[in-house]
Structures are given as C-alpha cells and as structure tokens.
Amino acid sequence: MNALELLAHSPVMPVIVVHDIDSAIELAQALVAGGICSLEITLRSDAALSAISLISQAVPGALVGAGTLRNARQLDAAIEAGARFGVSPGLTPELAQAARQSGIPFLPGAATASEAMAAADQGFIAQKLFPAEAVGGVALLKSLYGPLPDIVFCPTGGIHADNAAQYLALPNVRCVGGSWLTPNTVVAAKQWSTITALARQACTLGISALARSDK
C-alpha cells in the first residue's frame, strides 16, 4: 500500500485522541462498522501507542496509523506498536529520511506552496494540508491545484461535517481529516451506535462529492 492508496480507503480519516485505553477497541469497531477504516491515532496522549497496538491486533478491519509524528524516534515507536501509516503536522529532514526508510505510507504536513514543493521533492506526493482552515482552506487548495496538479492532499484542521464536502469535491483532495467522528462526550459515554452513525454519514460525504465532481 502506498500513500495514494491509503487516502482512497475512506473519505474521512478520523483524528483520534485516545484518553481511555479500555475504550480503544470498541471505538475502532464502531468506526469500522460505519465504513470508516483508516484511523489516525494521534500521539497526543499517553495511551496512544497502546491503543495502536490493541486496535491493530483486535480489529482486523481497521487500518490504524499514528498521527502527530514529530521525529524518527516517534515513527519507529509507532511502527513497533503496529502502525501501518504515519501522519505529521510538518516535515523535517530527519523525519523525511526516516519515513522513506520505514516502508509505510507517510503524509507530511504542509501549509504553503513552498512546503508542499519541498515535501514533493522528498518523494511525498500525498500530503496533509495543515492547519487547513487557518491557512486558506478550500480557496488555498484551489489555488495550489494550478501550479501543483500532481500533489494531492488530506486537509486537516477545522474540517467538520458542514464543510467536508466542499473539500472532497476538489480535484486535489483525496480525503479529509477531522475529529468530529469521535466527540469526546460521546466516546466518554461509550455511545458506540452514535459513532457508527457519524461514520456512515461521513461515508456519504465522499459519494456526494463524487456526484458533484462528475457534473
């Protein structure tokens, strides 16, 4: 699997912060039941690596990866835990080298044309636009498509159910990242049917975007 194939798995890649390790498996199962299989577990909590390990072993339908990777050490730890892809808010020379050597799909973060070009020169054609809404959102992506038509993005940051379809309709967007599929209050209450319903709704966003782009 390469990065382009990763982005094709689900129209929305949930950005998940796992606070309660005991809920990690059920949370992943609820998302997969709704049709969302690419799960980014961010390294923003002490439970992140354990969650990656548990989900990768117990939820065969999940394609679990690690987010908020900032250095080679974190990437190595995530892969050892079972991560099958990596996501970063940016890109450093050290992380670029480690990502290329890792053999797993890797989405570096970019916020400008120069950063996108630099990442592409390192071999990363699929990237994460971050923080998407703050740096220009849909308007920026439309502007980037003309000079950089070969670079595709998973915009993340400020994406939600009401604006995701606008992003997904763009020719240089393959999926979006967002945290709205796993609201903290819903996860804390273990309302897994609600998570599954949110995942199903997210899958329809991709279908709607394809319909609009074909017109």
ChimeraX attribute file (.defattr): number of C-alpha atoms within 10 A of each C-alpha:
attribute: neighborCount
match mode: 1-to-1
recipient: residues
	/A:1	10
	/A:2	12
	/A:3	18
	/A:4	17
	/A:5	12
	/A:6	20
	/A:7	23
	/A:8	12
	/A:9	16
	/A:10	21
	/A:11	27
	/A:12	33
	/A:13	25
	/A:14	25
	/A:15	23
	/A:16	26
	/A:17	22
	/A:18	25
	/A:19	17
	/A:20	14
	/A:21	16
	/A:22	12
	/A:23	15
	/A:24	22
	/A:25	17
	/A:26	17
	/A:27	23
	/A:28	28
	/A:29	22
	/A:30	21
	/A:31	27
	/A:32	22
	/A:33	19
	/A:34	19
	/A:35	24
	/A:36	27
	/A:37	25
	/A:38	26
	/A:39	27
	/A:40	26
	/A:41	28
	/A:42	24
	/A:43	20
	/A:44	15
	/A:45	13
	/A:46	13
	/A:47	18
	/A:48	24
	/A:49	25
	/A:50	16
	/A:51	27
	/A:52	30
	/A:53	17
	/A:54	18
	/A:55	26
	/A:56	21
	/A:57	13
	/A:58	13
	/A:59	16
	/A:60	12
	/A:61	17
	/A:62	20
	/A:63	22
	/A:64	24
	/A:65	26
	/A:66	29
	/A:67	27
	/A:68	20
	/A:69	24
	/A:70	18
	/A:71	17
	/A:72	18
	/A:73	12
	/A:74	18
	/A:75	25
	/A:76	15
	/A:77	13
	/A:78	25
	/A:79	19
	/A:80	13
	/A:81	21
	/A:82	21
	/A:83	25
	/A:84	23
	/A:85	27
	/A:86	26
	/A:87	24
	/A:88	23
	/A:89	19
	/A:90	22
	/A:91	23
	/A:92	14
	/A:93	12
	/A:94	12
	/A:95	20
	/A:96	20
	/A:97	13
	/A:98	16
	/A:99	24
	/A:100	14
	/A:101	9
	/A:102	16
	/A:103	12
	/A:104	17
	/A:105	22
	/A:106	29
	/A:107	29
	/A:108	31
	/A:109	25
	/A:110	25
	/A:111	21
	/A:112	16
	/A:113	15
	/A:114	10
	/A:115	16
	/A:116	27
	/A:117	16
	/A:118	14
	/A:119	24
	/A:120	17
	/A:121	10
	/A:122	14
	/A:123	11
	/A:124	21
	/A:125	20
	/A:126	28
	/A:127	29
	/A:128	27
	/A:129	31
	/A:130	25
	/A:131	18
	/A:132	23
	/A:133	17
	/A:134	10
	/A:135	16
	/A:136	16
	/A:137	22
	/A:138	20
	/A:139	11
	/A:140	16
	/A:141	24
	/A:142	16
	/A:143	12
	/A:144	17
	/A:145	16
	/A:146	10
	/A:147	9
	/A:148	16
	/A:149	11
	/A:150	11
	/A:151	18
	/A:152	26
	/A:153	28
	/A:154	26
	/A:155	31
	/A:156	26
	/A:157	19
	/A:158	17
	/A:159	22
	/A:160	17
	/A:161	15
	/A:162	8
	/A:163	14
	/A:164	24
	/A:165	23
	/A:166	16
	/A:167	25
	/A:168	27
	/A:169	22
	/A:170	20
	/A:171	15
	/A:172	21
	/A:173	25
	/A:174	25
	/A:175	26
	/A:176	27
	/A:177	26
	/A:178	21
	/A:179	20
	/A:180	18
	/A:181	27
	/A:182	23
	/A:183	14
	/A:184	15
	/A:185	9
	/A:186	14
	/A:187	20
	/A:188	13
	/A:189	8
	/A:190	14
	/A:191	14
	/A:192	21
	/A:193	15
	/A:194	18
	/A:195	25
	/A:196	23
	/A:197	17
	/A:198	21
	/A:199	26
	/A:200	18
	/A:201	15
	/A:202	25
	/A:203	17
	/A:204	14
	/A:205	21
	/A:206	21
	/A:207	14
	/A:208	14
	/A:209	18
	/A:210	16
	/A:211	11
	/A:212	13
	/A:213	11
	/A:214	7
	/A:215	5
